[in-house]
């Protein structure tokens, strides 16, 4: 009976790891590159203005 208990520990851990992995890789809403690219365009325009 004690051996069965020791076998259940890794089984429970594997199930927990599987649940955590599926939760960690769930589909998330992504913003895309829009805000980052907009900021880069503003930065580039500001650098071009400072040259002239």
C-alpha distance matrix in Angstrom:
0.0 3.8 5.4 5.2 6.5 8.9 10.0 10.8 13.1 15.6 15.6 16.6 19.0 20.5 21.2 22.7 24.8 26.0 27.1 28.8 30.5 31.8 33.1 34.7 36.5 37.7 41.3 43.6 47.2 49.4 52.8 54.1 56.6 59.4 59.4 59.0 61.8 64.0 63.6 64.4 67.5 68.7 68.1 70.0 72.9 73.1 73.3 76.1 78.0 77.9 79.4 82.5
3.8 0.0 3.8 5.4 5.1 6.4 8.8 10.0 11.2 13.8 14.7 15.6 17.3 19.3 20.4 21.5 23.3 25.0 26.2 27.5 29.2 30.9 32.0 33.3 35.3 36.8 40.5 42.5 46.2 48.1 51.5 52.8 55.1 58.0 57.8 57.2 60.1 62.3 61.7 62.5 65.7 66.8 66.1 68.0 70.9 71.0 71.1 74.0 75.9 75.6 77.2 80.3
5.4 3.8 0.0 3.8 5.4 5.1 6.3 8.7 10.3 11.9 12.9 14.6 16.1 17.5 19.0 20.5 21.9 23.4 25.0 26.4 27.7 29.5 30.9 32.1 33.8 35.4 39.1 41.3 45.0 46.8 50.3 51.3 53.6 56.6 56.6 55.9 58.6 61.0 60.5 61.1 64.3 65.6 64.8 66.6 69.6 69.8 69.8 72.5 74.6 74.4 75.8 78.9
5.2 5.4 3.8 0.0 3.8 5.4 5.0 6.3 9.0 10.8 10.7 12.3 14.5 15.6 16.5 18.4 20.2 21.2 22.6 24.4 25.8 27.2 28.7 30.2 31.8 33.1 36.8 39.1 42.8 44.8 48.3 49.4 51.9 54.8 54.9 54.4 57.1 59.4 59.1 59.8 62.9 64.2 63.6 65.4 68.3 68.6 68.8 71.4 73.5 73.4 74.9 77.9
6.5 5.1 5.4 3.8 0.0 3.8 5.4 5.1 6.6 9.6 10.0 10.5 12.7 14.6 15.4 16.5 18.6 20.1 21.1 22.6 24.4 26.0 27.0 28.5 30.4 31.8 35.5 37.5 41.2 43.2 46.6 47.9 50.4 53.2 53.1 52.6 55.4 57.7 57.2 58.0 61.1 62.2 61.6 63.6 66.5 66.6 66.8 69.6 71.5 71.4 73.0 76.0
8.9 6.4 5.1 5.4 3.8 0.0 3.8 5.5 5.5 7.5 9.2 10.4 11.4 13.3 15.0 16.0 17.4 19.3 20.8 21.8 23.3 25.3 26.5 27.5 29.4 31.2 34.9 36.9 40.6 42.3 45.7 46.8 49.1 52.0 51.9 51.1 53.9 56.3 55.7 56.3 59.6 60.7 60.0 61.8 64.8 64.9 65.0 67.8 69.8 69.5 71.0 74.1
10.0 8.8 6.3 5.0 5.4 3.8 0.0 3.8 5.5 6.0 6.7 9.0 10.4 11.2 12.9 14.7 15.9 17.1 19.0 20.4 21.5 23.3 24.9 26.1 27.6 29.3 32.9 35.2 38.9 40.7 44.2 45.2 47.5 50.5 50.6 49.9 52.6 55.1 54.7 55.2 58.3 59.7 59.0 60.8 63.7 64.1 64.1 66.8 68.9 68.8 70.2 73.3
10.8 10.0 8.7 6.3 5.1 5.5 3.8 0.0 3.8 5.7 5.0 6.0 8.5 9.8 10.5 12.1 14.0 15.2 16.5 18.1 19.7 21.1 22.5 24.0 25.7 27.0 30.7 32.9 36.6 38.6 42.1 43.3 45.8 48.6 48.7 48.2 51.0 53.3 53.0 53.7 56.8 58.0 57.5 59.4 62.2 62.6 62.8 65.5 67.5 67.5 69.0 72.0
13.1 11.2 10.3 9.0 6.6 5.5 5.5 3.8 0.0 3.8 5.4 5.3 6.2 8.7 10.1 10.6 12.2 14.3 15.5 16.4 18.1 20.1 21.1 22.2 24.3 25.9 29.6 31.5 35.2 37.0 40.4 41.6 44.0 46.8 46.7 46.1 48.9 51.2 50.6 51.4 54.6 55.7 55.1 57.0 59.9 60.0 60.2 63.0 64.9 64.8 66.4 69.4
15.6 13.8 11.9 10.8 9.6 7.5 6.0 5.7 3.8 0.0 3.8 5.5 4.9 6.0 8.5 9.6 10.1 12.0 14.1 14.9 15.9 18.1 19.6 20.4 22.1 24.0 27.7 29.8 33.5 35.1 38.5 39.5 41.7 44.7 44.8 44.0 46.7 49.2 48.7 49.2 52.4 53.7 53.0 54.8 57.8 58.1 58.1 60.8 62.9 62.8 64.2 67.2
15.6 14.7 12.9 10.7 10.0 9.2 6.7 5.0 5.4 3.8 0.0 3.8 5.4 5.1 6.3 8.6 9.8 10.6 12.4 14.2 15.2 16.7 18.4 19.8 21.2 22.7 26.3 28.7 32.4 34.3 37.8 38.8 41.3 44.2 44.5 44.0 46.6 49.0 48.8 49.4 52.4 53.8 53.4 55.1 58.0 58.5 58.6 61.2 63.3 63.4 64.8 67.8
16.6 15.6 14.6 12.3 10.5 10.4 9.0 6.0 5.3 5.5 3.8 0.0 3.8 5.5 5.1 6.1 8.6 9.9 10.6 12.2 14.1 15.5 16.5 18.1 20.0 21.2 24.9 27.0 30.7 32.7 36.2 37.5 40.1 42.8 42.8 42.5 45.3 47.5 47.2 48.1 51.1 52.3 51.9 53.9 56.6 57.0 57.3 60.0 61.9 62.0 63.6 66.5
19.0 17.3 16.1 14.5 12.7 11.4 10.4 8.5 6.2 4.9 5.4 3.8 0.0 3.8 5.5 5.0 6.1 8.6 9.9 10.4 12.0 14.2 15.2 16.0 18.1 19.9 23.6 25.5 29.2 30.9 34.2 35.5 37.8 40.6 40.6 40.0 42.8 45.1 44.6 45.4 48.5 49.7 49.1 51.0 53.9 54.1 54.4 57.1 59.0 59.0 60.6 63.6
20.5 19.3 17.5 15.6 14.6 13.3 11.2 9.8 8.7 6.0 5.1 5.5 3.8 0.0 3.8 5.4 5.0 6.1 8.6 9.8 10.3 12.2 14.1 15.0 16.4 18.2 21.9 24.1 27.9 29.5 33.0 33.9 36.3 39.3 39.6 38.9 41.5 44.0 43.8 44.3 47.4 48.8 48.3 50.0 52.9 53.4 53.6 56.1 58.2 58.3 59.8 62.7
21.2 20.4 19.0 16.5 15.4 15.0 12.9 10.5 10.1 8.5 6.3 5.1 5.5 3.8 0.0 3.8 5.4 5.1 6.2 8.6 9.8 10.7 12.3 14.1 15.5 16.6 20.2 22.6 26.3 28.3 31.9 33.1 35.8 38.5 38.8 38.6 41.2 43.4 43.4 44.2 47.1 48.5 48.3 50.1 52.8 53.4 53.8 56.2 58.2 58.5 60.1 62.9
22.7 21.5 20.5 18.4 16.5 16.0 14.7 12.1 10.6 9.6 8.6 6.1 5.0 5.4 3.8 0.0 3.8 5.4 5.1 6.1 8.5 10.0 10.5 12.1 14.3 15.4 19.2 21.0 24.7 26.7 30.1 31.6 34.1 36.8 36.8 36.5 39.3 41.4 41.2 42.2 45.2 46.3 46.0 48.0 50.7 51.0 51.5 54.1 56.0 56.2 57.9 60.7
24.8 23.3 21.9 20.2 18.6 17.4 15.9 14.0 12.2 10.1 9.8 8.6 6.1 5.0 5.4 3.8 0.0 3.8 5.4 5.1 6.0 8.5 9.7 10.2 12.1 14.1 17.8 19.7 23.4 25.0 28.4 29.5 31.9 34.7 34.8 34.2 36.9 39.3 39.0 39.7 42.8 44.1 43.6 45.5 48.3 48.7 49.0 51.6 53.6 53.7 55.2 58.1
26.0 25.0 23.4 21.2 20.1 19.3 17.1 15.2 14.3 12.0 10.6 9.9 8.6 6.1 5.1 5.4 3.8 0.0 3.8 5.4 5.0 6.2 8.5 9.8 10.6 12.2 15.8 18.3 22.0 23.7 27.3 28.3 30.9 33.7 34.2 33.9 36.3 38.7 38.8 39.5 42.3 43.8 43.7 45.3 48.0 48.7 49.1 51.5 53.5 53.9 55.4 58.2
27.1 26.2 25.0 22.6 21.1 20.8 19.0 16.5 15.5 14.1 12.4 10.6 9.9 8.6 6.2 5.1 5.4 3.8 0.0 3.8 5.4 5.2 6.2 8.6 10.1 10.7 14.4 16.5 20.2 22.4 25.9 27.3 30.2 32.7 33.0 33.0 35.6 37.7 37.8 38.8 41.6 42.9 42.9 44.8 47.3 47.9 48.6 51.0 52.8 53.3 55.0 57.7
28.8 27.5 26.4 24.4 22.6 21.8 20.4 18.1 16.4 14.9 14.2 12.2 10.4 9.8 8.6 6.1 5.1 5.4 3.8 0.0 3.8 5.5 5.0 6.0 8.6 9.9 13.7 15.2 18.9 20.7 24.0 25.5 28.1 30.7 30.7 30.4 33.3 35.3 35.1 36.2 39.1 40.3 40.1 42.1 44.6 45.1 45.7 48.2 50.0 50.3 52.1 54.8
30.5 29.2 27.7 25.8 24.4 23.3 21.5 19.7 18.1 15.9 15.2 14.1 12.0 10.3 9.8 8.5 6.0 5.0 5.4 3.8 0.0 3.8 5.4 5.1 6.2 8.5 12.1 14.0 17.8 19.2 22.7 23.7 26.2 29.0 29.3 28.9 31.4 33.8 33.8 34.5 37.4 38.8 38.6 40.3 43.0 43.7 44.1 46.5 48.5 48.9 50.4 53.2
31.8 30.9 29.5 27.2 26.0 25.3 23.3 21.1 20.1 18.1 16.7 15.5 14.2 12.2 10.7 10.0 8.5 6.2 5.2 5.5 3.8 0.0 3.8 5.5 5.3 6.1 9.7 12.2 15.9 17.8 21.5 22.6 25.5 28.1 28.7 28.7 31.0 33.3 33.6 34.5 37.1 38.7 38.8 40.5 43.0 43.8 44.5 46.7 48.6 49.3 50.9 53.4
33.1 32.0 30.9 28.7 27.0 26.5 24.9 22.5 21.1 19.6 18.4 16.5 15.2 14.1 12.3 10.5 9.7 8.5 6.2 5.0 5.4 3.8 0.0 3.8 5.5 5.3 8.9 10.5 14.2 16.4 19.8 21.5 24.4 26.7 26.9 27.1 29.8 31.7 31.9 33.1 35.8 37.0 37.2 39.1 41.5 42.2 43.0 45.4 47.1 47.7 49.5 52.0
34.7 33.3 32.1 30.2 28.5 27.5 26.1 24.0 22.2 20.4 19.8 18.1 16.0 15.0 14.1 12.1 10.2 9.8 8.6 6.0 5.1 5.5 3.8 0.0 3.8 5.7 8.9 9.8 13.5 14.9 18.2 19.6 22.1 24.7 24.8 24.5 27.3 29.4 29.3 30.3 33.2 34.4 34.4 36.3 38.8 39.4 40.0 42.4 44.3 44.7 46.4 49.1
36.5 35.3 33.8 31.8 30.4 29.4 27.6 25.7 24.3 22.1 21.2 20.0 18.1 16.4 15.5 14.3 12.1 10.6 10.1 8.6 6.2 5.3 5.5 3.8 0.0 3.8 6.5 8.4 12.0 13.2 16.8 17.7 20.4 23.1 23.7 23.5 25.9 28.2 28.5 29.3 31.9 33.5 33.6 35.2 37.8 38.7 39.3 41.4 43.4 44.1 45.6 48.2
37.7 36.8 35.4 33.1 31.8 31.2 29.3 27.0 25.9 24.0 22.7 21.2 19.9 18.2 16.6 15.4 14.1 12.2 10.7 9.9 8.5 6.1 5.3 5.7 3.8 0.0 3.8 6.2 9.8 12.0 15.6 17.0 20.1 22.4 23.1 23.5 25.8 27.8 28.4 29.6 31.9 33.4 33.9 35.6 37.8 38.9 39.8 41.8 43.6 44.6 46.2 48.6
41.3 40.5 39.1 36.8 35.5 34.9 32.9 30.7 29.6 27.7 26.3 24.9 23.6 21.9 20.2 19.2 17.8 15.8 14.4 13.7 12.1 9.7 8.9 8.9 6.5 3.8 0.0 3.7 6.8 9.0 12.7 14.0 17.3 19.4 20.5 21.1 23.2 25.0 26.0 27.2 29.3 30.9 31.7 33.2 35.3 36.6 37.6 39.5 41.2 42.4 44.1 46.2
43.6 42.5 41.3 39.1 37.5 36.9 35.2 32.9 31.5 29.8 28.7 27.0 25.5 24.1 22.6 21.0 19.7 18.3 16.5 15.2 14.0 12.2 10.5 9.8 8.4 6.2 3.7 0.0 3.8 6.1 9.6 11.5 14.9 16.7 17.3 18.1 20.5 22.1 22.9 24.4 26.5 27.8 28.6 30.4 32.4 33.4 34.7 36.6 38.2 39.4 41.2 43.3
47.2 46.2 45.0 42.8 41.2 40.6 38.9 36.6 35.2 33.5 32.4 30.7 29.2 27.9 26.3 24.7 23.4 22.0 20.2 18.9 17.8 15.9 14.2 13.5 12.0 9.8 6.8 3.8 0.0 3.8 6.6 9.1 12.6 13.8 14.5 16.0 18.1 19.3 20.4 22.2 23.9 25.2 26.4 28.2 29.8 31.0 32.5 34.3 35.7 37.1 39.0 40.9
49.4 48.1 46.8 44.8 43.2 42.3 40.7 38.6 37.0 35.1 34.3 32.7 30.9 29.5 28.3 26.7 25.0 23.7 22.4 20.7 19.2 17.8 16.4 14.9 13.2 12.0 9.0 6.1 3.8 0.0 3.7 5.5 8.9 10.5 11.5 12.5 14.5 16.1 17.2 18.7 20.5 22.0 23.1 24.7 26.5 27.8 29.1 30.8 32.4 33.8 35.6 37.5
52.8 51.5 50.3 48.3 46.6 45.7 44.2 42.1 40.4 38.5 37.8 36.2 34.2 33.0 31.9 30.1 28.4 27.3 25.9 24.0 22.7 21.5 19.8 18.2 16.8 15.6 12.7 9.6 6.6 3.7 0.0 3.8 6.7 7.3 7.9 9.6 11.6 12.6 14.0 15.8 17.3 18.6 20.0 21.7 23.2 24.5 26.1 27.7 29.1 30.6 32.5 34.3
54.1 52.8 51.3 49.4 47.9 46.8 45.2 43.3 41.6 39.5 38.8 37.5 35.5 33.9 33.1 31.6 29.5 28.3 27.3 25.5 23.7 22.6 21.5 19.6 17.7 17.0 14.0 11.5 9.1 5.5 3.8 0.0 3.8 5.6 7.7 8.5 9.5 11.4 13.2 14.1 15.6 17.5 18.8 19.9 21.7 23.4 24.6 26.0 27.8 29.4 30.9 32.7
56.6 55.1 53.6 51.9 50.4 49.1 47.5 45.8 44.0 41.7 41.3 40.1 37.8 36.3 35.8 34.1 31.9 30.9 30.2 28.1 26.2 25.5 24.4 22.1 20.4 20.1 17.3 14.9 12.6 8.9 6.7 3.8 0.0 3.8 5.9 5.4 6.0 8.5 10.1 10.5 12.1 14.3 15.3 16.3 18.2 20.0 21.0 22.4 24.3 25.9 27.2 29.1
59.4 58.0 56.6 54.8 53.2 52.0 50.5 48.6 46.8 44.7 44.2 42.8 40.6 39.3 38.5 36.8 34.7 33.7 32.7 30.7 29.0 28.1 26.7 24.7 23.1 22.4 19.4 16.7 13.8 10.5 7.3 5.6 3.8 0.0 3.8 5.6 5.3 6.1 8.7 10.0 10.6 12.4 14.3 15.3 16.6 18.4 20.1 21.2 22.7 24.6 26.2 27.7
59.4 57.8 56.6 54.9 53.1 51.9 50.6 48.7 46.7 44.8 44.5 42.8 40.6 39.6 38.8 36.8 34.8 34.2 33.0 30.7 29.3 28.7 26.9 24.8 23.7 23.1 20.5 17.3 14.5 11.5 7.9 7.7 5.9 3.8 0.0 3.8 5.5 5.1 6.2 8.7 10.0 10.7 12.4 14.3 15.5 16.6 18.5 20.1 21.3 22.8 24.9 26.6
59.0 57.2 55.9 54.4 52.6 51.1 49.9 48.2 46.1 44.0 44.0 42.5 40.0 38.9 38.6 36.5 34.2 33.9 33.0 30.4 28.9 28.7 27.1 24.5 23.5 23.5 21.1 18.1 16.0 12.5 9.6 8.5 5.4 5.6 3.8 0.0 3.8 5.4 5.2 6.3 8.8 10.0 10.6 12.4 14.4 15.4 16.6 18.5 20.1 21.3 23.1 25.2
61.8 60.1 58.6 57.1 55.4 53.9 52.6 51.0 48.9 46.7 46.6 45.3 42.8 41.5 41.2 39.3 36.9 36.3 35.6 33.3 31.4 31.0 29.8 27.3 25.9 25.8 23.2 20.5 18.1 14.5 11.6 9.5 6.0 5.3 5.5 3.8 0.0 3.8 5.4 5.0 6.2 8.7 9.7 10.4 12.3 14.2 15.2 16.5 18.4 20.0 21.4 23.2
64.0 62.3 61.0 59.4 57.7 56.3 55.1 53.3 51.2 49.2 49.0 47.5 45.1 44.0 43.4 41.4 39.3 38.7 37.7 35.3 33.8 33.3 31.7 29.4 28.2 27.8 25.0 22.1 19.3 16.1 12.6 11.4 8.5 6.1 5.1 5.4 3.8 0.0 3.8 5.4 5.1 6.3 8.7 9.9 10.7 12.4 14.4 15.5 16.7 18.6 20.5 21.9
63.6 61.7 60.5 59.1 57.2 55.7 54.7 53.0 50.6 48.7 48.8 47.2 44.6 43.8 43.4 41.2 39.0 38.8 37.8 35.1 33.8 33.6 31.9 29.3 28.5 28.4 26.0 22.9 20.4 17.2 14.0 13.2 10.1 8.7 6.2 5.2 5.4 3.8 0.0 3.8 5.4 5.1 6.2 8.6 9.9 10.6 12.4 14.3 15.4 16.7 18.8 20.7
64.4 62.5 61.1 59.8 58.0 56.3 55.2 53.7 51.4 49.2 49.4 48.1 45.4 44.3 44.2 42.2 39.7 39.5 38.8 36.2 34.5 34.5 33.1 30.3 29.3 29.6 27.2 24.4 22.2 18.7 15.8 14.1 10.5 10.0 8.7 6.3 5.0 5.4 3.8 0.0 3.8 5.4 5.0 6.1 8.6 9.8 10.5 12.3 14.2 15.4 16.9 19.0
67.5 65.7 64.3 62.9 61.1 59.6 58.3 56.8 54.6 52.4 52.4 51.1 48.5 47.4 47.1 45.2 42.8 42.3 41.6 39.1 37.4 37.1 35.8 33.2 31.9 31.9 29.3 26.5 23.9 20.5 17.3 15.6 12.1 10.6 10.0 8.8 6.2 5.1 5.4 3.8 0.0 3.8 5.4 5.1 6.1 8.6 9.9 10.6 12.3 14.3 15.7 17.2
68.7 66.8 65.6 64.2 62.2 60.7 59.7 58.0 55.7 53.7 53.8 52.3 49.7 48.8 48.5 46.3 44.1 43.8 42.9 40.3 38.8 38.7 37.0 34.4 33.5 33.4 30.9 27.8 25.2 22.0 18.6 17.5 14.3 12.4 10.7 10.0 8.7 6.3 5.1 5.4 3.8 0.0 3.8 5.5 5.2 6.2 8.7 9.9 10.6 12.4 14.6 16.0
68.1 66.1 64.8 63.6 61.6 60.0 59.0 57.5 55.1 53.0 53.4 51.9 49.1 48.3 48.3 46.0 43.6 43.7 42.9 40.1 38.6 38.8 37.2 34.4 33.6 33.9 31.7 28.6 26.4 23.1 20.0 18.8 15.3 14.3 12.4 10.6 9.7 8.7 6.2 5.0 5.4 3.8 0.0 3.8 5.5 5.1 6.3 8.7 9.9 10.7 12.8 14.9
70.0 68.0 66.6 65.4 63.6 61.8 60.8 59.4 57.0 54.8 55.1 53.9 51.0 50.0 50.1 48.0 45.5 45.3 44.8 42.1 40.3 40.5 39.1 36.3 35.2 35.6 33.2 30.4 28.2 24.7 21.7 19.9 16.3 15.3 14.3 12.4 10.4 9.9 8.6 6.1 5.1 5.5 3.8 0.0 3.8 5.4 5.1 6.2 8.7 10.0 11.0 13.0
72.9 70.9 69.6 68.3 66.5 64.8 63.7 62.2 59.9 57.8 58.0 56.6 53.9 52.9 52.8 50.7 48.3 48.0 47.3 44.6 43.0 43.0 41.5 38.8 37.8 37.8 35.3 32.4 29.8 26.5 23.2 21.7 18.2 16.6 15.5 14.4 12.3 10.7 9.9 8.6 6.1 5.2 5.5 3.8 0.0 3.8 5.4 5.1 6.2 8.7 10.1 11.2
73.1 71.0 69.8 68.6 66.6 64.9 64.1 62.6 60.0 58.1 58.5 57.0 54.1 53.4 53.4 51.0 48.7 48.7 47.9 45.1 43.7 43.8 42.2 39.4 38.7 38.9 36.6 33.4 31.0 27.8 24.5 23.4 20.0 18.4 16.6 15.4 14.2 12.4 10.6 9.8 8.6 6.2 5.1 5.4 3.8 0.0 3.8 5.5 5.1 6.3 8.9 10.4
73.3 71.1 69.8 68.8 66.8 65.0 64.1 62.8 60.2 58.1 58.6 57.3 54.4 53.6 53.8 51.5 49.0 49.1 48.6 45.7 44.1 44.5 43.0 40.0 39.3 39.8 37.6 34.7 32.5 29.1 26.1 24.6 21.0 20.1 18.5 16.6 15.2 14.4 12.4 10.5 9.9 8.7 6.3 5.1 5.4 3.8 0.0 3.8 5.4 5.2 6.6 9.2
76.1 74.0 72.5 71.4 69.6 67.8 66.8 65.5 63.0 60.8 61.2 60.0 57.1 56.1 56.2 54.1 51.6 51.5 51.0 48.2 46.5 46.7 45.4 42.4 41.4 41.8 39.5 36.6 34.3 30.8 27.7 26.0 22.4 21.2 20.1 18.5 16.5 15.5 14.3 12.3 10.6 9.9 8.7 6.2 5.1 5.5 3.8 0.0 3.8 5.5 5.3 6.9
78.0 75.9 74.6 73.5 71.5 69.8 68.9 67.5 64.9 62.9 63.3 61.9 59.0 58.2 58.2 56.0 53.6 53.5 52.8 50.0 48.5 48.6 47.1 44.3 43.4 43.6 41.2 38.2 35.7 32.4 29.1 27.8 24.3 22.7 21.3 20.1 18.4 16.7 15.4 14.2 12.3 10.6 9.9 8.7 6.2 5.1 5.4 3.8 0.0 3.8 5.4 5.5
77.9 75.6 74.4 73.4 71.4 69.5 68.8 67.5 64.8 62.8 63.4 62.0 59.0 58.3 58.5 56.2 53.7 53.9 53.3 50.3 48.9 49.3 47.7 44.7 44.1 44.6 42.4 39.4 37.1 33.8 30.6 29.4 25.9 24.6 22.8 21.3 20.0 18.6 16.7 15.4 14.3 12.4 10.7 10.0 8.7 6.3 5.2 5.5 3.8 0.0 3.8 5.6
79.4 77.2 75.8 74.9 73.0 71.0 70.2 69.0 66.4 64.2 64.8 63.6 60.6 59.8 60.1 57.9 55.2 55.4 55.0 52.1 50.4 50.9 49.5 46.4 45.6 46.2 44.1 41.2 39.0 35.6 32.5 30.9 27.2 26.2 24.9 23.1 21.4 20.5 18.8 16.9 15.7 14.6 12.8 11.0 10.1 8.9 6.6 5.3 5.4 3.8 0.0 3.8
82.5 80.3 78.9 77.9 76.0 74.1 73.3 72.0 69.4 67.2 67.8 66.5 63.6 62.7 62.9 60.7 58.1 58.2 57.7 54.8 53.2 53.4 52.0 49.1 48.2 48.6 46.2 43.3 40.9 37.5 34.3 32.7 29.1 27.7 26.6 25.2 23.2 21.9 20.7 19.0 17.2 16.0 14.9 13.0 11.2 10.4 9.2 6.9 5.5 5.6 3.8 0.0
